[in-house]
Amino acid sequence: MASARREGRAWESDLAIHELVDASKGAWADLRHRVVLHHVDLGAELVARAFPDRHDAAAIVRAHVHQDLGEARTLAQWLTSIDVSRLPRRRARDLDAILEDERRRARLSDHEAPREVLAFLLSPRAHAPEHPDAAHALLANEAGIALTRHVLGGPRRVRGAHGDEVIFDPAYCAEAIVHRLHRRIPSLRELGEAIDPREGTRLARPRVHVEVEP
């Protein structure tokens, strides 16, 4: 309601954007679920990609983050608090081999579609290069797979290996890639519980009280 009021819109018009920012709560209803999308850089970028027809989506996300957390928190600020020794162990590192496996499994003509999925899953690295392991873990879990559907869309027709058309599902591809990286699908809880408990409360709750009119 607050974000729509600023632009004179009905509150329903912004609801889907806010629900996506908070969608990780469905995987783990602990305030630390906010580590996935409550940041003014990567979170705003990914949600804006999910709503290409809304030029103001990124600004809405940034306002949402500030209202929830009391500051314009970045991804790097979140990742600073993560104890990487507690993160799920990554077992596969040959990304070219993973792409080839996905091309063959889906009977694709090239690596273009799975490369887009892999780039999405690894996109946190660009925003927090100083925290590579924590950045890798941000989307390589159940929440990242679900988010793939929102950002990259549903199943679509692509060119097959034999010149035919095949159906490619980005979310299913994300599931296969994450499983290949870890030999299982890590839960969001594992990521959240790697947040230093001394920092967890400070990071997950706003530092200032924000008044919202009824």
Buried (B, 14 or more C-beta within 10 A) or exposed (E): EBBBEEEEEEEEEBEBBBEBBBBBBEBBEBBBBBBBBBBBBBBBBBBBBBBEEBEBBBBBBBBBBBBBBBEEBBBBBBBBBBEEEEBBEBEBEEBEEBBEBBBEEBBBBEBEBBBBBBEBBBBBBEBBEEBBEBBBBBBBBBBBBBBBBBBBEEEEEBBBEEEEEBEBBBBBBBBBBBBBBBEEBBBBBBBBBBBEEEBBEEBBEEEEEEEEEE
